Amino acid sequence: FESIQTLPESHVWHDQSHEIQSSSIPIIDLHDPNVIKLIRNASESWGIFELIGHGIPLKLVKDVEEEARRLFSLPFQHKLKALRSANGATGYGIAKIFKFYPKLLWHEGFTIMGSPAADAVKLWPNHYMHFCDVMESYQKKMRAVADQLMLSLNIPREDVKWVTSSEEVASTALQLNSYPPCPNPSRALGLPPHTDTSLFTLLRQLGNTNGLQILKDGKWVMVAPVNAHALLVNIGDLLHLMSNGRFISVVHRAAVNLKGPRLSTAYFYIPPVEYELSPLCLQGLDQLPLYRSLKVKEYVALKARHFDKALSLVNENKVDDMTSWKMKIGGERKREEEYIN
């Protein structure tokens, strides 16, 4: 990426610079006595919020940033030694959602699930342990925050026994993202519009650059955290299903910039694959179910095949209660016309 002086046609999307607004999102302290109410309000109105009081040491965050920069600064051919296989889940590569769009993305990533040793040793045969130690420590801290968040949702404990069980554990993944400097950032995208296949995602934008944009009331909003040490929590499809559509699975995308590189980490929190997702499991909801019950692995497979149509395929009324992304962004046009022209 760094050697490219002109944006290739393969990466040219439509000019988005005129679309962006700015706004502040809710800030929630995990130790606030009203945390349940605050999370619900933010999840219903925004689908995203800033989380403080999470207890992740700033030193660990700095270490993660340093190791991520060490990784992405490697020569491209060297990074390919840890290339994610076609059917693999970990290692170096690009976002798998690229296949649903006709244009390429200004992005590179590295996915970790548990220990990254098998991939890291390919990059640093004699100096991979520090990278592994940092990433494993970070995942452990993020898992503790995610578990605490899950238990703060006032879901009956018998419905989420896997949170505290040693036998059934959540499926988690840590994604390191790099968005290199782009010669024409208003015509490129780091990640295209999408929702996450998770209960929620814990995101941290490393350094002093912002790039996360969310779709709010049909308009793109740049998310600039007010608190530098806050985590961004965005609601995913699975919590949208469990809340019977009350919690917004926020549509978001990643912008790029001329200065860069911009780094971020995303920690995806998903129930065990055999867990059965059922709407109305959140206490205090009194409405007919909009979605049928299904196992996590069934929804993950649906999303992998049908992408933005997955939620509508499990809707009891066969109509997605979240207005179609295409309608939100500007009508039932072909994706190529909608995102590129």
N, C-alpha and C positions, 0 to 999 in steps of 0.2 A: 504493500500500500504506500509506504513512505516515498518510494521512488517515482510514483505516478504524479505527473504534473497537471494532467487534464483528466477530468472525470470520464471514464469510458462509457460508451453508449449503453453497454450492458448494465450499468449501475445508475442510469439517469431515470429518476422518478419525476413527477411533476413538481413545480416550484411550490414549496409549502411555507415560505417565509411570511406570507401575508395572512396565514391562517392562525398563527399562534397568539394566544392570550396568556396572561399570567394571573395566578391566584394562589392564595395560601390554603393549605389543607388543614384539617383538624389535627391538633397535637394532644396526645394522650399519655399520661404517666401510668405505667403498668401498676404502680402501687396506689393509685388514686382510689379512695373508697367507693367511688361511683364508676369504676372501670367498666363494669358490665354494661351499664347504660350508655357510657360514652362510646364504647366500641360498637354497640348496636346502632347508635345514631350515625356514627361516621360510616359504618358499613352500608347502611341503608341510603344515605344521602350522597356519599362519595365513592365508596368501594375502595378507599385508600385513606391512610392516616399516618402521621408521624408518631413513632413510639419512643418515649424517653423512659428513664428508670429501668432499663433492661439489664444493666449490670455487665455489659461486655466491655472489658478494659480497652482504653484507647491505645495502649501499647500493643495489644494484640491486633487491633485494626491496622495500625501502622505497619506491623510485621506482614500482615496479609497484603497490604498495598505494595510493600517492597518486594515480596516474593512474586506477586502478579506482574510487576514491572520487569523483574528478572526473567520471567517466563516469556512474556510477549516481546521482549527486546531481542530474543534469540533470532538468528537468521531464519528466514522462512523455510528453507530446505531442512534445517535442523529441527524445527518444530514439527515437520512432517514425520519425523521418527516416532512421534506419539500420536499419529493421526487416528482418529476414531474410526473403527471399522464400519462397514455399511450397516451391520446389524448390532453394532456395539452401542454402549451408553456412555462410556467415559473416554476421556482423551481430548486431543486437539481437533478443532473443526469449526464448521459454521452451523448456525441454527437450523434445525431440521425443518422448520416451517418455511424455509426458502422455497421448497418445492411447490407451495401453493400460490406463488407469485411469479410473474414473468420477468421480473427484474432482480438483479443480484444486490446483496447487502454489503455495506461498508462496515464489516464486523468480523472479528475472529473470537473464538471462545475456547474454553477448556473446562470440561465437565468432570466433577469428582463425586464419587459415591463411596463413602468410607475412606479407606486408605488410598492415596493416589500413587503409592509406591510403584505399582506395575507400569504406570505410564511415566512417572517422574524419572525412574532409573534409565529410561531410554534417552532422556534429555541430558541428565547429569549422572553418568555412571558412577562417579565417585563423590558427588556432592548433592545428593537428592534428599538426604534425611531431614535437613532443616526445613525444606519446602513441605515435606510430609508432616513434620511435627506441627508446624504453624497451621496448616490446613486442617489437620485432625483436631487441634485445639479449638479452632474457630468453629468447626462443625459441631463440636460438643457444646460450646456456648450457645450457638444458634439453636440447637435442638432444645436446650433447656428453656430458652425464651419462647420457642414455638409451643412446647408442651404447656408452659404457663399460660400462654395466650389461649390455647385450646380449652384449658380448664376454666378460663375466665368467661367463656361464652355461655355458661349456665346450661350446658347440655347435661342431661342425666348421666351420671358416672357409669352406669351399666352400659350405656351406648358408646362410650369411648374408653372402655377398659384397656385398650391397646396403648393409651397414652402412658400409663403407669406399669404396664405389664412387661416382664422380661422375656416372655415367650412370643408375644405378638408385638411387633415394633412398626413404627411409621416408616414409610418409604421416603427417603430424603435425598436431595442432590444439591450440590454446591456448584454453581456456574460462575466461572470467572469470565468477564466480558472485556474486550478491548475494542475501542472505536478509534482507529488511527486518524491523524489529521487528514482532512478531506479538502481537495482543491475547490470544490463547489458544494458546500454543505447544504445549501437551500434546495439542491436537486438530488440529494442522496439521503438514504435512510440506513441507520444502524440495524434496527429491527423494525419490521412492518407492523401494522395494527394487528393485535391479537389479544386474547385472554389467556390466562395461565391454567394449565391442567393441574391444579393443586387446591388444597383447602385455602391456603394463603401463601404468599411469597414474602420473605424478608429481604429487602433490597437495601444495599448501601452504595451510594455514589461516592467513589473514592476521589480524593483530591478536592479541588475547588471548582470543578466544572460540573454543570448540570446538563441533562439531556433527556430525562424521562418526561414524556408527554402523555396525558390521559385525555380521553374523550369525555367531556362533561357537557351535558345539555346540547349535544350535537356540535360542540366546538372543541378544538384542541387546546389544552391548557398545559403550560410548562410547569413542572413541579420543581420548585426550588426550596429545599428544606430550610426551615427557619433555624433549627437547632443542628449544629454541625455534627453532633454526636448521636443524632436520632437515627433510628432505623425506619425505613419506609415499609409499611405493611400494606400489600394490596390483596384484595379478596380474589380468589380463584373460582373456577367453575364448580368445584366440589362443595365448597361452602355455600355457593349460590343455590345448589341443589338441596343441600341439607336445610337451608333456611326457607325453602319453598319459594325461592325467587325474591325474598325480602332483601338479602344482601347482594349488592351489585358486584358481579364479576367484571371488574373494570377493564375496558378496552384501552390498551396503551401501546406506545411505540417508542423507539429510541432514536433521538436525533444525533447528528454528528457536528463537528465544528472544524474550523480552519486551524486552530491552534493545536489541540490534542497532544498526545493521545488521551482519550478519556477512558477511565477504568471504572468498573462496577462489579459488585458481587450480588448474586441472587441465590437465596436458599429456599428451595421448593419443599414444602411440607405436605405430605400425602399420606392417607391412612394405609394400612396393610392392603395388599392387592385383593385379598378375599373379603375385605370388609364390605358390608352391604350399606350403600348410601340410601338413606330414607328421608324424604322431606318431613318437616314438622318435628324433627327431633330437638329443635331449640325450644326450650320451655317458654310458655307465654304466647305461642302462636296459635291462633284459632281461625283456621281457614281450610278449605278443601285442598288436597294435594294437587299441585300443578304438574308434578313429575312422578313417574313411576320409580319404584325402587330398583336398584341394580348394583352389581358389585363394582368396586373401583376399577378392576381390570377390564370390565366391559366398557366403562366410560372412556378409559384411556385408549382402548382400541377404536372406539367410535371417533374420538377426537383425532387420532392418527390418520383415520381414513377420510373423515368428513370436515375436519377443521372447524370453521365458524358455524357449521350447521349442526354440530353435535348436540347442543342443548335442545334444539327443536326436535331432535329425534327421540328424546326421552320425555318430551312434554306430553302430558296426558291428553291435551287438546290438539296436539300436533301443530301448535303454533307457539313459537318461542315468545315468552312474555318479555324478554329483553328485545326491544326493537332491533330489527336486523341492522347489522353494521352498515350495510350498503345504504339503507334508508337514512341512518343517522348521518352518514357522510355526504349523501347527496343524490339519492335515487337509485333505482334498479338499473344501473349500467354495468357493463362488463367490467371486471376487475382491472383490466388493462386500461380502459378509458378512465376509470374512477381514480386510480392511483398514479397513473403515469402521464396522461395527456395534459 
